[in-house]
Amino acid sequence: MKELLEKINAEIASFQENANSQMENSNKAAGTRARKNSLELTKLLKEFRQVSLEESKK
């Protein structure tokens, strides 16, 4: 679970960096990366939900 949280935090940081770069500098490539980060975050958060439910049942 700790490893999963580290992945989520890293992905969030990457998303924020790319989204800010797109907003502030009109960087189109950063926008593409931010969208990719958001898809990956969705997957990680779904995985977190499953792991969290399993942990709560113990």
C-alpha positions in Angstrom: 0.0 0.0 0.0 2.9 2.4 0.8 4.4 1.8 -2.6 1.0 2.5 -4.3 0.7 5.8 -2.4 4.2 6.8 -3.5 3.2 6.1 -7.1 0.0 8.2 -6.7 1.9 11.1 -5.1 4.6 11.0 -7.9 1.9 11.0 -10.6 0.0 13.9 -8.9 3.2 15.9 -8.8 3.9 15.2 -12.5 0.3 16.1 -13.4 0.5 19.4 -11.5 3.9 20.3 -13.2 2.6 19.6 -16.7 -0.8 21.2 -16.1 0.8 24.4 -14.8 3.2 24.4 -17.7 0.3 24.2 -20.1 -1.6 26.9 -18.4 1.2 29.4 -17.9 3.3 28.8 -21.0 0.7 27.5 -23.4 2.9 24.4 -23.8 0.8 22.0 -25.9 3.1 19.0 -25.2 2.7 19.6 -21.5 -1.0 19.4 -22.0 -0.7 16.0 -23.6 1.5 14.8 -20.8 -1.0 16.1 -18.2 -3.9 14.3 -19.9 -1.8 11.1 -19.9 -1.0 11.6 -16.2 -4.7 12.0 -15.5 -5.5 8.6 -17.1 -2.7 7.0 -15.1 -4.0 8.6 -11.9 -7.5 7.1 -12.6 -6.0 3.7 -12.8 -3.9 4.1 -9.7 -6.8 5.5 -7.7 -9.0 2.6 -8.7 -6.3 0.2 -7.6 -6.0 2.2 -4.3 -9.7 1.7 -3.7 -9.5 -2.0 -4.1 -6.4 -2.3 -1.9 -8.0 -0.1 0.7 -11.2 -2.2 0.8 -9.1 -5.4 1.2 -7.1 -3.8 4.1 -10.3 -2.7 5.9 -11.7 -6.2 5.8 -8.7 -7.5 7.8 
